[in-house]
Amino acid sequence: MSRFRALWQASVNATKRALTWNLEDLVPPSERYIFKFDSKEELKRWHLYSDSEYGGLSSASLEIKESANGASSTGVFSGNLSLDVDESSRWNISRSGFCGMRSKKFDGFIDLDAYDTLALKLKGDGRCYISTIYTENWVNSPGQQEDNSWQAFVFVPKDDWYIAKIPLSRYLPTWRGNVIDAELEMNPARIVGMSLSVNSAGGAPGARSGPGDFRVEVDWIKALRSQN
């Protein structure tokens, strides 16, 4: 077959496929995995941060935990929250006692415009964690490198697996941990990263709080779309 005829045939085939599309082909799936903590390779997509960067003494780790038979794995985010500050630190921080795991920036953007909920499968320690979605910066300081952050509390019951479903509308715009007092709407089509963090202050009535050890297992993070 000549090159011209091959190109013509490819064009015909593409046209036939377009004409036979139905509604199911155009509607996105009801759920979409964003992260699956099933391998050590997955952990390379994340990095840790804590108050230790500013003179605090909290610490954290992120590891893969394999099942007894090796058939499945989960991520384990754990560490210790400390209210102490290194006296020799050059940073004049007003508070300590926080740790987090943040995804490295996506290659481009993740478009979740077709979805309305973020779901996380977690097994925790009774603490309240913070789920953060980072979007392209246009709210805080356009033209700067810092991303916009949108945060919501996630209470994780102790010892049992729990699927937390957080409507995207519940995420509030924040600036360095403080809620921005303004009517702003997230752009879910321009997501550049996510994080899960914890601090000693708690965050929900009845949640365990204060300094000390923390530990949460993460199976997956996915986006959900309402069926209505």
N, CA, C and O of each residue as an XYZ file, in Angstrom:
912
protein
N       0.842     -1.190      0.000
C       0.000      0.000      0.000
C       0.884      1.249      0.000
O       1.826      1.351      0.787
N       0.572      2.201     -0.892
C       1.360      3.424     -0.948
C       1.141      4.245      0.319
O       0.173      4.051      1.055
N       2.075      5.171      0.546
C       1.960      6.019      1.734
C       0.702      6.867      1.673
O       0.018      7.059      2.678
N       0.399      7.381      0.463
C      -0.807      8.210      0.318
C      -2.053      7.402      0.652
O      -2.927      7.869      1.382
N      -2.132      6.179      0.110
C      -3.312      5.346      0.369
C      -3.409      4.975      1.851
O      -4.509      4.901      2.399
N      -2.261      4.741      2.503
C      -2.264      4.408      3.931
C      -2.801      5.573      4.757
O      -3.589      5.375      5.682
N      -2.370      6.788      4.419
C      -2.867      7.958      5.132
C      -4.364      8.143      4.897
O      -5.119      8.484      5.808
N      -4.778      7.904      3.624
C      -6.200      8.046      3.311
C      -7.030      7.021      4.079
O      -8.101      7.348      4.590
N      -6.537      5.775      4.164
C      -7.254      4.730      4.879
C      -7.339      5.040      6.365
O      -8.374      4.802      6.988
N      -6.242      5.578      6.953
C      -6.249      5.944      8.364
C      -7.276      7.028      8.631
O      -7.955      7.022      9.658
N      -7.383      7.974      7.677
C      -8.372      9.044      7.819
C      -9.790      8.501      7.761
O     -10.654      8.912      8.536
N     -10.027      7.572      6.835
C     -11.352      6.953      6.718
C     -11.711      6.209      7.996
O     -12.834      6.322      8.487
N     -10.766      5.450      8.536
C     -11.020      4.683      9.758
C     -11.333      5.600     10.933
O     -12.216      5.315     11.741
N     -10.596      6.705     11.016
C     -10.835      7.651     12.106
C     -12.221      8.266     11.990
O     -12.911      8.464     12.990
N     -12.622      8.568     10.754
C     -13.955      9.137     10.532
C     -15.045      8.145     10.911
O     -16.045      8.521     11.522
N     -14.854      6.874     10.548
C     -15.832      5.843     10.904
C     -15.974      5.731     12.410
O     -17.086      5.609     12.924
N     -14.824      5.773     13.141
C     -14.887      5.674     14.599
C     -15.635      6.858     15.187
O     -16.415      6.699     16.126
N     -15.400      8.048     14.638
C     -16.073      9.244     15.145
C     -17.577      9.162     14.933
O     -18.355      9.574     15.794
N     -17.986      8.626     13.777
C     -19.412      8.539     13.467
C     -20.121      7.487     14.296
O     -21.340      7.552     14.459
N     -19.387      6.520     14.822
C     -20.012      5.442     15.605
C     -19.901      5.683     17.106
O     -20.321      4.830     17.888
N     -19.342      6.829     17.535
C     -19.285      7.147     18.964
C     -20.697      7.210     19.525
O     -21.630      7.632     18.841
N     -20.844      6.797     20.745
C     -22.115      6.972     21.431
C     -21.878      7.770     22.706
O     -20.748      8.160     23.002
N     -22.934      8.007     23.447
C     -22.843      8.858     24.626
C     -21.869      8.309     25.651
O     -21.176      9.084     26.310
N     -21.796      6.985     25.807
C     -20.915      6.381     26.798
C     -19.451      6.701     26.517
O     -18.642      6.822     27.438
N     -19.116      6.838     25.216
C     -17.741      7.161     24.865
C     -17.363      8.576     25.290
O     -16.194      8.861     25.548
N     -18.358      9.461     25.361
C     -18.092     10.871     25.652
C     -18.173     11.194     27.126
O     -17.661     12.229     27.553
N     -18.799     10.344     27.917
C     -18.943     10.582     29.354
C     -17.769      9.959     30.099
O     -17.484      8.777     29.905
N     -17.078     10.724     30.950
C     -15.934     10.166     31.678
C     -16.390      9.102     32.669
O     -17.557      9.093     33.061
N     -15.501      8.209     33.082
C     -15.876      7.179     34.051
C     -16.305      7.803     35.373
O     -15.954      8.945     35.667
N     -17.053      7.065     36.156
C     -17.587      7.599     37.412
C     -16.509      7.791     38.467
O     -16.718      8.525     39.433
N     -15.352      7.142     38.298
C     -14.247      7.332     39.228
C     -12.921      7.269     38.487
O     -12.794      6.619     37.449
N     -11.939      7.960     39.049
C     -10.625      8.015     38.416
C      -9.549      7.968     39.481
O      -9.499      8.835     40.353
N      -8.685      6.963     39.418
C      -7.576      6.883     40.352
C      -6.574      8.000     40.068
O      -6.225      8.271     38.919
N      -6.126      8.632     41.138
C      -5.086      9.657     41.023
C      -3.778      9.108     41.579
O      -2.720      9.275     40.972
N      -3.854      8.449     42.744
C      -2.683      7.808     43.346
C      -3.085      6.432     43.872
O      -4.157      6.277     44.458
N      -2.225      5.432     43.661
C      -2.401      4.098     44.237
C      -1.081      3.734     44.914
O      -0.052      3.591     44.254
N      -1.124      3.586     46.228
C       0.091      3.344     47.001
C       0.403      1.849     47.034
O       0.311      1.196     48.074
N       0.769      1.334     45.879
C       0.968     -0.105     45.738
C       2.402     -0.511     45.401
O       2.660     -1.682     45.121
N       3.341      0.443     45.423
C       4.723      0.095     45.107
C       5.669      1.179     45.622
O       5.252      2.301     45.909
N       6.932      0.826     45.731
C       7.936      1.804     46.140
C       8.110      2.875     45.078
O       8.501      4.001     45.384
N       7.823      2.529     43.835
C       7.905      3.519     42.765
C       6.912      4.646     42.999
O       7.182      5.803     42.678
N       5.753      4.296     43.565
C       4.738      5.305     43.840
C       5.253      6.366     44.804
O       4.906      7.541     44.687
N       6.088      5.945     45.762
C       6.582      6.889     46.764
C       7.510      7.929     46.157
O       7.706      9.000     46.731
N       8.086      7.618     44.990
C       8.972      8.581     44.336
C       8.199      9.785     43.824
O       8.793     10.795     43.448
N       6.881      9.681     43.809
C       6.046     10.796     43.367
C       5.725     11.761     44.508
O       4.989     12.731     44.324
N       6.286     11.483     45.688
C       5.979     12.280     46.873
C       7.256     12.750     47.569
O       8.322     12.156     47.410
N       7.125     13.817     48.333
C       8.212     14.234     49.217
C       7.613     14.666     50.551
O       6.441     15.035     50.630
N       8.428     14.614     51.588
C       7.991     14.953     52.951
C       8.392     16.376     53.311
O       9.369     16.912     52.789
N       7.628     16.973     54.205
C       7.998     18.277     54.763
C       7.521     18.327     56.215
O       6.626     17.579     56.609
N       8.121     19.208     56.996
C       7.737     19.338     58.396
C       8.266     20.653     58.941
O       8.950     21.403     58.245
N       7.935     20.918     60.204
C       8.428     22.143     60.832
C       9.942     22.131     61.032
O      10.537     23.158     61.358
N      10.568     20.956     60.832
C      12.023     20.873     60.993
C      12.748     21.762     59.979
O      13.901     22.137     60.191
N      12.072     22.097     58.880
C      12.662     22.992     57.891
C      12.813     24.408     58.437
O      13.564     25.217     57.892
N      12.087     24.700     59.528
C      12.100     26.057     60.080
C      12.568     26.085     61.538
O      12.382     27.080     62.238
N      13.169     24.998     61.982
C      13.680     24.959     63.343
C      12.860     24.130     64.300
O      13.221     24.022     65.472
N      11.764     23.537     63.845
C      10.984     22.650     64.695
C      11.642     21.292     64.821
O      12.645     21.016     64.163
N      11.083     20.455     65.658
C      11.692     19.148     65.912
C      10.768     17.978     65.570
O      10.986     16.859     66.035
N       9.750     18.230     64.770
C       8.874     17.142     64.316
C       9.580     16.338     63.228
O      10.499     16.835     62.577
N       9.143     15.094     63.035
C       9.768     14.226     62.035
C       8.707     13.348     61.382
O       7.664     13.069     61.974
N       8.986     12.918     60.151
C       8.015     12.090     59.429
C       8.719     11.138     58.484
O       9.864     11.365     58.094
N       8.021     10.064     58.116
C       8.523      9.115     57.126
C       7.355      8.636     56.273
O       6.197      8.724     56.680
N       7.675      8.129     55.087
C       6.681      7.575     54.180
C       7.249      6.278     53.630
O       8.286      6.280     52.968
N       6.567      5.164     53.907
C       7.069      3.845     53.533
C       5.950      3.014     52.917
O       4.769      3.343     53.039
N       6.343      1.945     52.263
C       5.386      0.983     51.726
C       5.256     -0.185     52.691
O       6.253     -0.748     53.141
N       4.018     -0.541     53.001
C       3.745     -1.702     53.847
C       3.107     -2.781     52.984
O       2.055     -2.562     52.382
N       3.741     -3.939     52.925
C       3.213     -5.045     52.135
C       2.367     -5.954     53.006
O       2.614     -6.085     54.205
N       1.360     -6.587     52.397
C       0.523     -7.532     53.128
C       1.337     -8.770     53.459
O       2.429     -8.964     52.924
N       0.807     -9.609     54.342
C       1.529    -10.795     54.798
C       1.911    -11.715     53.644
O       2.978    -12.331     53.662
N       1.039    -11.809     52.638
C       1.337    -12.696     51.498
C       1.936    -11.949     50.313
O       2.181    -12.531     49.256
N       2.169    -10.654     50.503
C       2.785     -9.861     49.443
C       1.866     -9.532     48.288
O       2.318     -9.054     47.247
N       0.565     -9.786     48.464
C      -0.383     -9.588     47.365
C      -0.780     -8.124     47.190
O      -1.190     -7.725     46.100
N      -0.666     -7.332     48.227
C      -1.068     -5.931     48.140
C      -0.166     -5.073     49.015
O       0.535     -5.576     49.893
N      -0.196     -3.774     48.760
C       0.641     -2.840     49.512
C      -0.137     -1.577     49.808
O      -1.104     -1.254     49.118
N       0.290     -0.867     50.836
C      -0.268      0.436     51.160
C       0.863      1.361     51.584
O       1.938      0.903     51.972
N       0.620      2.647     51.508
C       1.593      3.613     51.990
C       1.362      3.904     53.460
O       0.219      3.931     53.916
N       2.440      4.123     54.209
C       2.327      4.448     55.633
C       3.038      5.783     55.874
O       4.258      5.890     55.747
N       2.253      6.781     56.221
C       2.766      8.104     56.572
C       2.748      8.202     58.091
O       1.678      8.176     58.698
N       3.922      8.314     58.714
C       3.994      8.293     60.168
C       5.122      9.184     60.660
O       5.959      9.635     59.879
N       5.133      9.431     61.966
C       6.193     10.253     62.534
C       5.840     10.740     63.918
O       5.058     10.114     64.634
N       6.426     11.865     64.289
C       6.224     12.423     65.622
C       6.044     13.926     65.528
O       6.823     14.618     64.872
N       5.016     14.421     66.188
C       4.749     15.861     66.244
C       5.334     16.430     67.533
O       5.008     15.973     68.629
N       6.192     17.422     67.392
C       6.840     18.039     68.544
C       6.537     19.533     68.569
O       6.539     20.193     67.530
N       6.280     20.051     69.745
C       6.047     21.489     69.905
C       7.342     22.245     70.194
O       7.348     23.473     70.275
N       8.430     21.506     70.349
C       9.713     22.126     70.684
C      10.348     22.767     69.460
O      10.055     22.405     68.321
N      11.217     23.719     69.722
C      11.924     24.423     68.657
C      13.412     24.417     68.974
O      13.809     24.615     70.122
N      14.221     24.191     67.968
C      15.674     24.223     68.128
C      16.102     25.653     68.471
O      15.895     26.577     67.685
N      16.690     25.818     69.636
C      17.058     27.155     70.095
C      18.098     27.822     69.202
O      18.224     29.047     69.191
N      18.845     27.009     68.453
C      19.872     27.570     67.581
C      19.331     27.919     66.190
O      20.077     28.400     65.338
N      18.038     27.676     65.961
C      17.466     27.937     64.655
C      17.488     29.430     64.326
O      17.267     30.274     65.195
N      17.756     29.736     63.065
C      17.743     31.133     62.629
C      16.337     31.603     62.301
O      16.106     32.787     62.052
N      15.385     30.648     62.303
C      13.999     31.002     62.007
C      13.274     31.379     63.286
O      13.401     30.696     64.302
N      12.530     32.441     63.240
C      11.735     32.870     64.402
C      10.297     32.389     64.197
O       9.397     33.183     63.926
N      10.097     31.072     64.331
C       8.770     30.517     64.063
C       7.881     30.664     65.298
O       8.340     30.583     66.437
N       6.599     30.882     65.031
C       5.650     31.079     66.120
C       4.993     29.788     66.566
O       4.402     29.733     67.645
N       5.089     28.748     65.749
C       4.480     27.469     66.115
C       5.206     26.333     65.422
O       5.810     26.520     64.365
N       5.144     25.177     66.011
C       5.682     23.971     65.401
C       4.660     22.867     65.621
O       3.574     23.107     66.148
N       5.017     21.656     65.213
C       4.080     20.552     65.399
C       3.290     20.220     64.156
O       2.082     19.998     64.233
N       3.957     20.181     62.996
C       3.248     19.776     61.786
C       4.177     18.991     60.861
O       5.387     19.212     60.828
N       3.571     18.064     60.108
C       4.274     17.250     59.119
C       3.341     17.011     57.939
O       2.121     17.048     58.093
N       3.902     16.770     56.780
C       3.068     16.509     55.622
C       3.786     15.710     54.560
O       5.014     15.626     54.550
N       3.012     15.123     53.666
C       3.512     14.450     52.474
C       2.855     15.132     51.281
O       1.630     15.238     51.212
N       3.670     15.592     50.349
C       3.140     16.320     49.192
C       3.604     15.657     47.905
O       4.763     15.260     47.777
N       2.694     15.544     46.965
C       3.059     14.976     45.674
C       3.958     15.942     44.921
O       3.828     17.160     45.043
N       4.867     15.382     44.145
C       5.654     16.219     43.254
C       4.730     16.746     42.164
O       3.699     16.142     41.867
N       5.103     17.864     41.577
C       4.224     18.477     40.594
C       3.953     17.533     39.430
O       4.843     16.837     38.939
N       2.690     17.534     39.008
C       2.326     16.717     37.866
C       3.010     17.251     36.612
O       3.412     18.413     36.549
N       3.130     16.392     35.634
C       3.653     16.803     34.342
C       2.509     17.476     33.591
O       1.782     16.830     32.837
N       2.359     18.771     33.806
C       1.210     19.490     33.280
C       0.145     19.593     34.369
O       0.463     19.861     35.528
N      -1.092     19.385     34.006
C      -2.194     19.493     34.949
C      -3.006     18.199     34.958
O      -3.026     17.453     33.979
N      -3.673     17.951     36.083
C      -4.697     16.908     36.121
C      -6.045     17.617     36.024
O      -6.333     18.531     36.797
N      -6.844     17.198     35.092
C      -8.145     17.812     34.857
C      -9.232     16.979     35.539
O      -9.564     15.882     35.090
N      -9.777     17.516     36.627
C     -10.851     16.834     37.350
C     -12.165     17.600     37.228
O     -13.026     17.515     38.103
N     -12.310     18.346     36.140
C     -13.502     19.170     35.972
C     -14.777     18.334     35.903
O     -15.857     18.819     36.238
N     -14.655     17.078     35.469
C     -15.834     16.214     35.348
C     -16.226     15.571     36.672
O     -17.225     14.854     36.737
N     -15.449     15.817     37.733
C     -15.675     15.158     39.026
C     -16.024     16.178     40.097
O     -15.686     17.356     39.979
N     -16.702     15.719     41.142
C     -17.121     16.647     42.190
C     -16.671     16.238     43.587
O     -16.951     16.947     44.553
N     -15.974     15.097     43.713
C     -15.596     14.589     45.033
C     -14.204     13.970     44.983
O     -13.834     13.318     44.007
N     -13.436     14.185     46.054
C     -12.155     13.491     46.219
C     -12.337     12.439     47.298
O     -12.872     12.735     48.367
N     -11.901     11.217     47.034
C     -12.038     10.120     47.991
C     -10.661      9.595     48.368
O      -9.787      9.452     47.513
N     -10.471      9.306     49.660
C      -9.213      8.761     50.158
C      -9.528      7.542     51.013
O     -10.358      7.622     51.918
N      -8.883      6.422     50.742
C      -9.035      5.233     51.566
C      -7.903      5.215     52.586
O      -6.732      5.092     52.227
N      -8.269      5.342     53.883
C      -7.289      5.563     54.939
C      -7.548      4.657     56.136
O      -8.679      4.238     56.383
N      -6.492      4.364     56.865
C      -6.597      3.722     58.175
C      -5.715      4.534     59.114
O      -4.504      4.619     58.911
N      -6.313      5.130     60.136
C      -5.568      6.098     60.934
C      -5.467      5.821     62.405
O      -5.528      4.678     62.859
N      -5.309      6.901     63.139
C      -5.043      6.832     64.571
C      -5.971      7.733     65.380
O      -5.684      8.050     66.534
N      -7.080      8.144     64.774
C      -8.013      9.003     65.486
C      -7.675     10.481     65.389
O      -8.363     11.312     65.982
N      -6.637     10.817     64.658
C      -6.299     12.226     64.463
C      -7.076     12.799     63.280
O      -7.669     12.072     62.483
N      -7.052     14.114     63.197
C      -7.639     14.813     62.061
C      -6.504     15.234     61.133
O      -5.557     15.893     61.562
N      -6.600     14.854     59.865
C      -5.582     15.200     58.882
C      -6.127     16.286     57.950
O      -7.319     16.594     57.960
N      -5.244     16.848     57.161
C      -5.632     17.917     56.240
C      -5.336     17.465     54.818
O      -4.195     17.157     54.474
N      -6.368     17.431     54.008
C      -6.212     17.127     52.587
C      -6.100     18.450     51.839
O      -6.937     19.339     51.997
N      -5.057     18.569     51.023
C      -4.831     19.803     50.276
C      -4.773     19.507     48.787
O      -4.141     18.544     48.353
N      -5.437     20.344     48.021
C      -5.364     20.312     46.562
C      -4.669     21.593     46.114
O      -5.060     22.693     46.503
N      -3.639     21.437     45.295
C      -2.923     22.599     44.772
C      -3.335     22.830     43.324
O      -3.354     21.899     42.518
N      -3.661     24.069     43.005
C      -4.044     24.415     41.648
C      -3.117     25.501     41.108
O      -2.369     26.136     41.851
N      -3.191     25.692     39.806
C      -2.393     26.741     39.172
C      -2.649     28.073     39.876
O      -3.788     28.394     40.213
N      -1.603     28.830     40.092
C      -1.709     30.070     40.858
C      -2.369     31.180     40.051
O      -1.846     31.616     39.025
N      -3.532     31.632     40.532
C      -4.138     32.838     39.977
C      -4.832     33.653     41.072
O      -5.252     34.786     40.837
N      -4.951     33.063     42.283
C      -5.649     33.740     43.367
C      -4.702     34.574     44.227
O      -4.911     35.774     44.404
N      -3.658     33.933     44.762
C      -2.826     34.586     45.775
C      -1.901     35.651     45.219
O      -1.910     36.796     45.672
N      -1.105     35.269     44.239
C      -0.129     36.206     43.679
C       0.216     35.789     42.261
O       1.256     35.171     42.033
N      -0.636     36.116     41.310
C      -0.409     35.699     39.918
C       0.984     36.075     39.443
O       1.485     37.165     39.721
N       1.592     35.154     38.726
C       2.935     35.390     38.219
C       4.024     34.860     39.128
O       5.188     34.802     38.732
N       3.660     34.466     40.359
C       4.626     33.915     41.294
C       4.637     32.382     41.194
O       3.761     31.778     40.574
N       5.643     31.777     41.816
C       5.810     30.329     41.720
C       4.876     29.553     42.649
O       4.584     28.385     42.392
N       4.415     30.174     43.702
C       3.618     29.454     44.697
C       2.245     29.084     44.150
O       1.578     29.899     43.513
N       1.828     27.836     44.406
C       0.532     27.370     43.932
C      -0.575     27.839     44.862
O      -0.336     28.155     46.027
N      -1.784     27.878     44.332
C      -2.947     28.092     45.197
C      -3.222     26.796     45.960
O      -3.045     25.708     45.411
N      -3.643     26.899     47.194
C      -3.937     25.703     47.993
C      -5.364     25.766     48.508
O      -5.853     26.818     48.920
N      -6.014     24.621     48.473
C      -7.407     24.462     48.897
C      -7.429     23.306     49.888
O      -6.958     22.213     49.574
N      -7.973     23.535     51.081
C      -7.819     22.547     52.144
C      -9.154     22.148     52.773
O     -10.109     22.924     52.829
N      -9.172     20.889     53.247
C     -10.330     20.361     53.967
C      -9.835     19.395     55.030
O      -8.861     18.675     54.810
N     -10.499     19.373     56.185
C     -10.133     18.446     57.251
C     -10.656     17.044     56.936
O     -11.729     16.876     56.356
N      -9.872     16.049     57.333
C     -10.266     14.651     57.187
C     -10.067     13.959     58.529
O      -8.928     13.743     58.946
N     -11.149     13.609     59.210
C     -11.031     12.845     60.451
C     -10.887     11.371     60.094
O     -11.721     10.825     59.373
N      -9.837     10.724     60.593
C      -9.569      9.319     60.263
C      -9.752      8.464     61.516
O      -8.926      8.530     62.425
N     -10.815      7.664     61.582
C     -11.046      6.800     62.744
C      -9.864      5.881     63.001
O      -9.098      5.565     62.090
N      -9.727      5.461     64.232
C      -8.593      4.643     64.627
C      -8.778      3.186     64.216
O      -9.840      2.599     64.419
N      -7.718      2.611     63.633
C      -7.552      1.164     63.398
C      -8.374      0.549     62.273
O      -8.024     -0.539     61.814
N      -9.444      1.180     61.805
C     -10.261      0.575     60.756
C     -10.120      1.349     59.446
O      -9.944      2.567     59.447
N     -10.200      0.617     58.323
C     -10.166      1.282     57.033
C     -11.406      2.151     56.863
O     -12.513      1.772     57.245
N     -11.190      3.306     56.290
C     -12.262      4.302     56.167
C     -12.102      5.023     54.841
O     -10.998      5.444     54.497
N     -13.184      5.171     54.093
C     -13.141      5.920     52.846
C     -13.732      7.303     53.093
O     -14.939      7.455     53.280
N     -12.866      8.297     53.090
C     -13.301      9.683     53.291
C     -13.677     10.262     51.931
O     -12.867     10.257     51.004
N     -14.905     10.760     51.814
C     -15.368     11.381     50.576
C     -15.582     12.868     50.837
O     -16.442     13.259     51.627
N     -14.786     13.683     50.163
C     -14.813     15.126     50.402
C     -15.272     15.839     49.133
O     -14.553     15.820     48.134
N     -16.447     16.468     49.142
C     -16.857     17.244     47.971
C     -15.833     18.339     47.677
O     -15.341     18.989     48.599
N     -15.516     18.545     46.423
C     -14.554     19.581     46.072
C     -15.030     20.956     46.544
O     -14.220     21.843     46.811
N     -16.342     21.122     46.643
C     -16.894     22.402     47.100
C     -16.581     22.680     48.570
O     -16.721     23.811     49.037
N     -16.153     21.630     49.306
C     -15.840     21.808     50.720
C     -14.408     22.278     50.947
O     -14.055     22.674     52.058
N     -13.587     22.237     49.914
C     -12.208     22.704     50.042
C     -12.188     24.233     50.063
O     -12.755     24.887     49.187
N     -11.525     24.788     51.078
C     -11.473     26.237     51.241
C     -10.131     26.781     50.768
O      -9.102     26.134     50.962
N     -10.124     27.960     50.151
C      -8.861     28.557     49.724
C      -8.050     28.998     50.941
O      -8.586     29.614     51.862
N      -6.765     28.681     50.937
C      -5.917     29.033     52.075
C      -4.635     29.702     51.607
O      -4.220     29.554     50.458
N      -4.023     30.433     52.512
C      -2.736     31.074     52.261
C      -1.844     30.784     53.454
O      -2.051     31.332     54.537
N      -0.854     29.926     53.260
C       0.069     29.535     54.313
C      -0.661     29.042     55.570
O      -0.331     29.406     56.698
N      -1.657     28.204     55.322
C      -2.373     27.568     56.417
C      -3.564     28.331     56.948
O      -4.294     27.813     57.792
N      -3.782     29.542     56.480
C      -4.904     30.350     56.943
C      -5.952     30.484     55.842
O      -5.621     30.705     54.678
N      -7.223     30.347     56.228
C      -8.306     30.436     55.260
C      -8.421     31.868     54.736
O      -8.389     32.829     55.504
N      -8.554     31.991     53.416
C      -8.745     33.296     52.789
C     -10.206     33.687     52.915
O     -11.089     32.942     52.489
N     -10.463     34.842     53.493
C     -11.832     35.306     53.715
C     -12.345     35.999     52.453
O     -12.431     37.225     52.388
N     -12.681     35.191     51.462
C     -13.185     35.724     50.197
C     -13.934     34.624     49.472
O     -13.666     33.439     49.668
N     -14.886     35.033     48.622
C     -15.641     34.067     47.833
C     -14.808     33.675     46.613
O     -14.758     34.409     45.626
N     -14.164     32.526     46.688
C     -13.322     32.041     45.605
C     -13.729     30.623     45.238
O     -14.194     29.865     46.089
N     -13.556     30.273     43.994
C     -13.931     28.939     43.525
C     -12.731     28.246     42.901
O     -12.029     28.821     42.069
N     -12.506     27.014     43.310
C     -11.409     26.222     42.763
C     -11.628     25.933     41.277
O     -12.759     25.763     40.823
N     -10.533     25.882     40.537
C     -10.585     25.433     39.149
C     -10.084     23.994     39.091
O      -8.874     23.779     39.023
N     -10.974     22.999     39.116
C     -10.546     21.592     39.168
C      -9.897     21.101     37.881
O      -9.385     19.983     37.837
N      -9.909     21.913     36.842
C      -9.278     21.507     35.591
C      -7.781     21.795     35.571
O      -7.082     21.384     34.645
N      -7.282     22.506     36.597
C      -5.876     22.924     36.601
C      -5.185     22.511     37.896
O      -4.542     23.333     38.549
N      -5.318     21.236     38.269
C      -4.715     20.736     39.502
C      -3.264     20.345     39.243
O      -2.966     19.619     38.295
N      -2.357     20.838     40.105
C      -0.926     20.578     39.914
C      -0.340     19.657     40.986
O       0.806     19.228     40.852
N      -1.087     19.344     42.039
C      -0.566     18.463     43.076
C      -1.531     18.325     44.238
O      -2.569     18.985     44.284
N      -1.172     17.449     45.184
C      -1.989     17.216     46.372
C      -1.080     16.930     47.552
O       0.096     16.610     47.377
N      -1.623     17.045     48.748
C      -0.851     16.682     49.937
C      -1.784     16.194     51.036
O      -2.990     16.439     51.011
N      -1.193     15.496     52.000
C      -1.885     15.060     53.203
C      -0.981     15.440     54.365
O       0.189     15.057     54.395
N      -1.512     16.186     55.312
C      -0.685     16.680     56.413
C      -1.410     16.543     57.742
O      -2.603     16.244     57.791
N      -0.668     16.767     58.812
C      -1.220     16.657     60.158
C      -0.529     17.687     61.040
O       0.659     17.962     60.874
N      -1.282     18.257     61.979
C      -0.655     19.152     62.947
C      -1.179     18.858     64.337
O      -2.196     18.183     64.502
N      -0.492     19.360     65.313
C      -0.798     19.016     66.704
C      -2.069     19.675     67.207
O      -2.559     19.321     68.280
N      -2.612     20.622     66.461
C      -3.772     21.369     66.948
C      -5.092     20.643     66.778
O      -6.127     21.130     67.235
N      -5.076     19.488     66.129
C      -6.326     18.743     65.967
C      -7.067     19.205     64.732
O      -6.531     19.106     63.628
N      -8.301     19.714     64.883
C      -9.037     20.220     63.735
C     -10.491     19.806     63.693
O     -11.264     20.411     62.950
N     -10.901     18.806     64.452
C     -12.298     18.372     64.478
C     -12.661     17.959     65.899
O     -11.832     17.371     66.594
N     -13.880     18.251     66.346
C     -14.300     17.868     67.690
C     -14.148     16.366     67.916
O     -14.595     15.566     67.094
N     -13.530     15.988     69.009
C     -13.368     14.587     69.347
C     -12.145     13.933     68.758
O     -11.824     12.798     69.108
N     -11.444     14.633     67.858
C     -10.247     14.050     67.250
C      -9.082     14.103     68.227
O      -8.977     15.020     69.042
N      -8.225     13.122     68.133
C      -7.010     13.125     68.933
C      -6.133     14.296     68.493
O      -6.006     14.561     67.298
N      -5.537     14.988     69.439
C      -4.712     16.139     69.108
C      -3.510     16.198     70.044
O      -3.347     15.347     70.919
N      -2.670     17.215     69.848
C      -1.510     17.395     70.696
C      -0.271     16.754     70.124
O      -0.344     16.060     69.109
N       0.869     16.972     70.755
C       2.126     16.372     70.283
C       2.121     14.863     70.482
O       1.287     14.318     71.206
N       3.062     14.202     69.830
C       3.180     12.749     69.958
C       3.215     12.077     68.606
O       3.274     12.737     67.568
N       3.179     10.755     68.628
C       3.268      9.983     67.395
C       1.984     10.081     66.573
O       0.895     10.273     67.115
N       2.134      9.946     65.262
C       0.981      9.863     64.359
C       1.270      8.769     63.336
O       2.424      8.446     63.053
N       0.195      8.210     62.791
C       0.352      7.151     61.792
C      -0.940      6.990     61.003
O      -2.013      6.823     61.582
N      -0.831      7.042     59.688
C      -1.984      6.818     58.830
C      -1.542      6.005     57.617
O      -0.524      6.298     56.989
N      -2.334      4.973     57.303
C      -2.089      4.180     56.096
C      -2.954      4.738     54.971
O      -4.101      5.127     55.191
N      -2.397      4.771     53.772
C      -3.115      5.286     52.604
C      -3.120      4.204     51.528
O      -2.066      3.746     51.088
N      -4.298      3.810     51.118
C      -4.420      2.795     50.062
C      -4.478      3.467     48.688
O      -3.714      3.121     47.787
N      -5.388      4.427     48.539
C      -5.503      5.132     47.259
C      -6.179      6.483     47.453
O      -6.790      6.763     48.484
N      -6.046      7.296     46.430
C      -6.749      8.580     46.336
C      -7.377      8.610     44.957
O      -6.691      8.387     43.960
N      -8.681      8.885     44.887
C      -9.347      8.901     43.591
C     -10.376     10.038     43.518
O     -10.777     10.597     44.539
N     -10.782     10.360     42.318
C     -11.837     11.346     42.088
C     -13.126     10.613     41.759
O     -13.111      9.591     41.073
N     -14.249     11.141     42.255
C     -15.558     10.528     42.025
C     -16.482     11.516     41.330
O     -16.375     12.729     41.506
N     -17.374     10.974     40.549
C     -18.384     11.796     39.861
C     -19.764     11.330     40.277
O     -20.055     10.134     40.266
N     -20.615     12.282     40.645
C     -21.979     11.934     41.035
C     -22.712     11.319     39.857
O     -22.467     11.672     38.703
N     -23.614     10.395     40.161
C     -24.328      9.675     39.107
C     -25.606     10.366     38.662
O     -26.283      9.887     37.752
N     -25.947     11.487     39.290
C     -27.213     12.130     38.918
C     -27.058     12.946     37.654
O     -28.022     13.557     37.192
